[in-house]
Amino acid sequence: MSWNRLQTVKRLRMPRLSLERLQNAIVTACARRDLRRGNATVGHGFYVTGHGARISTEGGISLGNDVHLRATLEPVRLRTVGAGKIIVGNNVFMNTGVRVYAEDLVEIGSDVRIGDASVICDTPFHAVHEGGPNGPRPIRLGRNVWLGRNVIVLPGVTIGDHSVVASGAVVFQDIPAKQVWRGNPAVYVKDVRASDSFERT
């Protein structure tokens, strides 16, 4: 095959990418590279948009299928330390500036939506009182949970399926399934009307 014909074939097979799509392809490739360097598994359909992700996999990270990290204003940060693990289900969306940190376990169920600049951290880092506990405690988010913007989820918290946490809330205690909570500290507001199969889009 002649050189000119080879170049023509390559052009025909190469889809044209917009600048934005090209940037997203690059930041996704970089995130995949960071995950491959550590102890991580990644499902199909994983993609990153915007400025990319900062990923540290000293412990372990498991991402399900169709996980989207949207980092338009600042990176999404996922970090595991020591034996810590972050486990993320399928069809999970994390918005710009989200930070997830695990020294023990952070488990995020399928179909979860996490708003801008929210923080999920399973350790307090320091004891409040002399001799008080300062070790990590697992955090678990059930299926189809929605965290609004700037939500903070503290160590040891479990949030049940379909529950919603309003923007700016600080979650100190477990939230049952199908409830709306808000405030600092977060308190119950009302029930969520949803069938078990409900999925937010």
PEKA-V448122 format. One record per residue. N is the residue number from 1. RES is the residue in one small letter. PSI is psi as a letter, one per 30 degrees, with the letter a starting at -180 (NA if undefined). D_FIRST is the distance of its C-alpha to the first C-alpha in whole Angstrom. Layout:
# PEKA-V448122
N,RES,PSI,D_FIRST + N,RES,PSI,D_FIRST
This chain:
# PEKA-V448122
1,m,k,0 + 2,s,l,4 + 3,w,e,7 + 4,n,e,8 + 5,r,e,6 + 6,l,e,6 + 7,q,e,10 + 8,t,e,11 + 9,v,e,10 + 10,k,e,12 + 11,r,e,15 + 12,l,e,15 + 13,r,f,16 + 14,m,j,18 + 15,p,k,22 + 16,r,k,24 + 17,l,k,27 + 18,s,l,30 + 19,l,e,31 + 20,e,e,34 + 21,r,e,32 + 22,l,e,29 + 23,q,e,33 + 24,n,e,34 + 25,a,e,31 + 26,i,e,31 + 27,v,e,35 + 28,t,e,34 + 29,a,e,32 + 30,c,e,35 + 31,a,e,37 + 32,r,e,35 + 33,r,e,35 + 34,d,e,39 + 35,l,e,39 + 36,r,e,37 + 37,r,f,39 + 38,g,a,42 + 39,n,i,44 + 40,a,l,42 + 41,t,k,41 + 42,v,k,39 + 43,g,l,38 + 44,h,l,35 + 45,g,g,35 + 46,f,k,37 + 47,y,l,36 + 48,v,k,38 + 49,t,l,38 + 50,g,b,40 + 51,h,f,41 + 52,g,a,40 + 53,a,l,42 + 54,r,j,44 + 55,i,k,44 + 56,s,k,46 + 57,t,h,46 + 58,e,e,49 + 59,g,c,50 + 60,g,k,48 + 61,i,k,46 + 62,s,j,45 + 63,l,k,43 + 64,g,a,43 + 65,n,k,40 + 66,d,h,40 + 67,v,k,42 + 68,h,k,41 + 69,l,j,42 + 70,r,j,43 + 71,a,h,44 + 72,t,e,44 + 73,l,e,47 + 74,e,l,47 + 75,p,l,45 + 76,v,k,46 + 77,r,k,48 + 78,l,k,48 + 79,r,k,49 + 80,t,k,51 + 81,v,k,53 + 82,g,b,55 + 83,a,g,54 + 84,g,l,54 + 85,k,k,52 + 86,i,k,50 + 87,i,k,49 + 88,v,k,48 + 89,g,a,47 + 90,n,l,45 + 91,n,h,44 + 92,v,k,46 + 93,f,k,46 + 94,m,k,47 + 95,n,l,48 + 96,t,k,48 + 97,g,g,50 + 98,v,k,51 + 99,r,k,52 + 100,v,k,52 + 101,y,k,54 + 102,a,k,55 + 103,e,f,57 + 104,d,d,58 + 105,l,k,56 + 106,v,j,55 + 107,e,k,53 + 108,i,j,52 + 109,g,l,52 + 110,s,l,49 + 111,d,g,49 + 112,v,k,51 + 113,r,k,51 + 114,i,k,52 + 115,g,l,53 + 116,d,k,52 + 117,a,g,54 + 118,s,l,55 + 119,v,k,56 + 120,i,j,56 + 121,c,k,58 + 122,d,g,59 + 123,t,k,62 + 124,p,f,64 + 125,f,e,64 + 126,h,k,67 + 127,a,k,71 + 128,v,e,73 + 129,h,l,76 + 130,e,k,77 + 131,g,g,76 + 132,g,l,74 + 133,p,k,71 + 134,n,g,68 + 135,g,l,65 + 136,p,l,62 + 137,r,k,63 + 138,p,k,60 + 139,i,k,59 + 140,r,k,58 + 141,l,k,56 + 142,g,a,57 + 143,r,k,54 + 144,n,g,54 + 145,v,k,56 + 146,w,j,55 + 147,l,k,56 + 148,g,a,57 + 149,r,k,56 + 150,n,h,58 + 151,v,k,59 + 152,i,k,60 + 153,v,k,60 + 154,l,l,63 + 155,p,k,63 + 156,g,g,64 + 157,v,k,63 + 158,t,k,62 + 159,i,k,61 + 160,g,l,61 + 161,d,k,59 + 162,h,g,58 + 163,s,l,61 + 164,v,k,60 + 165,v,k,61 + 166,a,l,62 + 167,s,k,61 + 168,g,g,62 + 169,a,l,64 + 170,v,j,65 + 171,v,j,65 + 172,f,f,67 + 173,q,l,68 + 174,d,k,66 + 175,i,k,65 + 176,p,l,66 + 177,a,k,63 + 178,k,h,63 + 179,q,l,65 + 180,v,k,65 + 181,w,l,66 + 182,r,l,66 + 183,g,l,68 + 184,n,j,69 + 185,p,l,70 + 186,a,k,68 + 187,v,l,70 + 188,y,k,70 + 189,v,e,70 + 190,k,l,69 + 191,d,l,67 + 192,v,k,64 + 193,r,j,64 + 194,a,k,61 + 195,s,l,60 + 196,d,f,59 + 197,s,f,55 + 198,f,k,55 + 199,e,k,52 + 200,r,k,52 + 201,t,NA,49
